Amino acid sequence: MPLKRISEQNSYTIEEDFIYLTKSDSDFQQGVGKAMLAVIYLLNQHFPDETIWCMTSHDRVILLKQDDWQTPKYVIFSALDIKQYTIEYRMPAAISPWQGAYVRGSANSPDQALEYILIALNNSDYWVS
């Protein structure tokens, strides 16, 4: 499974975190959980042989290069529901207008969110050693 929670948050899987939201009494929280699970599933399918470290913060998933919450946050994604996703990525230092600048965009489906996350991974220098 490619999305793997960092050690500091490994008491349950990333999927379990959002499955918990789907069981909430709140329709809003249920929608967030279902929307995030849809994208997590697509990422896991797209990268069956990779390990991508991640953590959660306030119902957002943050993709990291290492098993360390203090490393740069390369890609961040969240959802309000199945039609409202936000994707952010850290700009490479060589083109960043200031240190730690991010690009932010919106997607309106899980498939489009996956597409934008893949672009974010490529444009953020995530794959650069």
RODO-2510 file (C-alpha; in nm, 4 decimals, decimal comma):
residues 129
     n   res          X          Y          Z
     1     m     0,0000     0,0000     0,0000
     2     p     0,1589     0,3266    -0,1043
     3     l     0,0079     0,5711     0,1473
     4     k     0,1655     0,4896     0,4797
     5     r     0,1210     0,6958     0,7932
     6     i     0,4326     0,8258     0,9618
     7     s     0,5436     0,6537     1,2817
     8     e     0,4171     0,9375     1,5023
     9     q     0,0621     0,8665     1,3764
    10     n     0,0718     0,4927     1,3153
    11     s    -0,1842     0,3820     1,5734
    12     y    -0,4269     0,3369     1,2814
    13     t    -0,4077     0,3537     0,9028
    14     i    -0,4865     0,6536     0,6887
    15     e    -0,7964     0,4692     0,5657
    16     e    -0,9147     0,4007     0,9201
    17     d    -0,8863     0,7708     0,9977
    18     f    -1,1376     0,8588     0,7259
    19     i    -1,3564     0,5511     0,7757
    20     y    -1,4084     0,6855     1,1265
    21     l    -1,5411     1,0114     0,9764
    22     t    -1,7887     0,8226     0,7573
    23     k    -1,9505     0,6878     1,0751
    24     s    -2,0015     1,0336     1,2237
    25     d    -2,3459     1,1697     1,3115
    26     s    -2,2574     1,4723     1,0996
    27     d    -2,3496     1,4586     0,7309
    28     f    -2,0626     1,6990     0,6628
    29     q    -1,8042     1,4738     0,8335
    30     q    -1,9446     1,1701     0,6512
    31     g    -1,9008     1,3541     0,3204
    32     v    -1,5425     1,4488     0,4023
    33     g    -1,4618     1,0900     0,4970
    34     k    -1,6141     0,9418     0,1813
    35     a    -1,4481     1,1991    -0,0438
    36     m    -1,1049     1,1477     0,1095
    37     l    -1,1359     0,7685     0,0962
    38     a    -1,2161     0,7908    -0,2759
    39     v    -0,8914     0,9769    -0,3466
    40     i    -0,6844     0,7602    -0,1119
    41     y    -0,8152     0,4523    -0,2944
    42     l    -0,7174     0,6026    -0,6326
    43     l    -0,3692     0,6925    -0,5070
    44     n    -0,3189     0,3427    -0,3698
    45     q    -0,4247     0,1973    -0,7052
    46     h    -0,1989     0,4340    -0,8989
    47     f     0,1119     0,3587    -0,6897
    48     p     0,0830    -0,0094    -0,5974
    49     d     0,4589    -0,0548    -0,5533
    50     e     0,5558     0,2798    -0,3968
    51     t     0,5575     0,3882    -0,0352
    52     i     0,4399     0,7453     0,0080
    53     w     0,4672     0,8695     0,3638
    54     c     0,1746     1,0719     0,4879
    55     m     0,0215     1,2276     0,7923
    56     t    -0,3101     1,3894     0,8711
    57     s    -0,3861     1,7263     1,0174
    58     h    -0,7388     1,8652     1,0509
    59     d    -0,8808     1,6128     0,8003
    60     r    -0,6087     1,6946     0,5456
    61     v    -0,3612     1,4422     0,4078
    62     i    -0,0029     1,5640     0,3864
    63     l     0,2460     1,3773     0,1680
    64     l     0,6048     1,3609     0,2901
    65     k     0,9255     1,2072     0,1522
    66     q     1,0249     1,0498     0,4822
    67     d     0,8827     0,8968     0,7954
    68     d     0,9233     1,2281     0,9772
    69     w     0,6591     1,4940     1,0410
    70     q     0,9248     1,7647     1,0414
    71     t     1,0244     1,7128     0,6766
    72     p     0,8794     1,9462     0,4115
    73     k     0,5112     1,9074     0,3366
    74     y     0,5256     1,8474    -0,0398
    75     v     0,1594     1,7897    -0,1219
    76     i    -0,1515     1,8552     0,0864
    77     f    -0,5041     1,7574    -0,0106
    78     s    -0,8426     1,7842     0,1535
    79     a    -1,2119     1,7624     0,0676
    80     l    -1,5368     1,9224     0,1693
    81     d    -1,7327     1,6566    -0,0193
    82     i    -1,7036     1,4325    -0,3271
    83     k    -1,7141     1,7391    -0,5569
    84     q    -1,4905     1,9819    -0,3670
    85     y    -1,1226     1,9038    -0,3243
    86     t    -0,8300     2,1324    -0,2502
    87     i    -0,4786     2,0374    -0,3563
    88     e    -0,1644     2,2288    -0,2585
    89     y     0,1982     2,1668    -0,3400
    90     r     0,5275     2,3145    -0,2295
    91     m     0,7028     2,5050    -0,5056
    92     p     1,0620     2,4018    -0,5791
    93     a     1,3113     2,6438    -0,4251
    94     a     1,4550     2,7289    -0,7696
    95     i     1,1288     2,8906    -0,8845
    96     s     0,9651     2,9827    -0,5550
    97     p     0,8985     3,3574    -0,5093
    98     w     0,9754     3,3118    -0,1376
    99     q     1,0874     3,0273     0,0857
   100     g     0,8161     2,7667     0,1340
   101     a     0,5645     2,9048    -0,1200
   102     y     0,2739     2,6779    -0,2208
   103     v     0,0504     2,6495    -0,5271
   104     r    -0,3159     2,5839    -0,4495
   105     g    -0,6004     2,4620    -0,6687
   106     s    -0,9397     2,2954    -0,6642
   107     a    -1,0763     1,9790    -0,8179
   108     n    -1,4372     1,8711    -0,8569
   109     s    -1,4110     1,4925    -0,8557
   110     p    -1,1913     1,2170    -0,7119
   111     d    -1,0421     1,1503    -1,0576
   112     q    -0,9570     1,5158    -1,1083
   113     a    -0,8134     1,5333    -0,7559
   114     l    -0,5884     1,2368    -0,8396
   115     e    -0,4787     1,4085    -1,1602
   116     y    -0,3912     1,7264    -0,9697
   117     i    -0,2126     1,5342    -0,6937
   118     l     0,0022     1,3618    -0,9576
   119     i     0,0848     1,7001    -1,1104
   120     a     0,1638     1,8311    -0,7614
   121     l     0,3971     1,5399    -0,6891
   122     n     0,5840     1,6059    -1,0138
   123     n     0,5969     1,9843    -0,9794
   124     s     0,6906     1,9917    -0,6124
   125     d     1,0207     1,8074    -0,6521
   126     y     0,8750     1,5230    -0,4470
   127     w     1,0450     1,2650    -0,6701
   128     v     1,3813     1,4483    -0,6738
   129     s     1,6408     1,2879    -0,4460
***
